[in-house]
Amino acid sequence: MKFLVTNDSMGGDPAVKLPKKLKVEYTVDGVPKTKLVMESAKLVIDIENGKKLAVTKAVYGNVAEKYTDVTAILAAAVKNNVLTIKVGNRTLGGDPAYNAAKQLQVSYTLDGKPFTASASEEEVVTLPASGIGVLVIVDAKYGSF
């Protein structure tokens, strides 16, 4: 999250002709943090916690009979070490098993540790499921203090 701290971006001037600052208390994945930013400076909150997500194998279809390898599609969809994709024929390159229920099965690593996940057609899958970059703003104050 990035933005310039100004009276306009903060909704007005709470202390006319005085220098102001923004104090933000927040957590990332439950770890408490605080940022103090002066007026006209940029607030930057980096929510990535350094975990590396890599898709190692992914197949889509009627996995017991007819399926297609979609590893490259999923690997390309990883952004900032997070993968979010709707499981379906359009997003995964076509229909490998006509008139059959389909499923996505994914093998991936997170910081080198192996994991697996699966999702049915039309579900949205997000990897990792939790524990990376969950930002919660606890408190924020803007003014001359």
Secondary structure, DSSP 8 states (H G I E B T S, - for coil): -EEE--TTTTTS-SSTTS--EEEEEEEETTEEEEEEEETTSEEE-----S--EEEEEEEEEETTTEEEE-HHHHHHH-BTTBEEEE-STTTTTS-SSTTS--EEEEEEEETTEEEEEEEETT-EEEESSSSS--EEEEEEEEE--
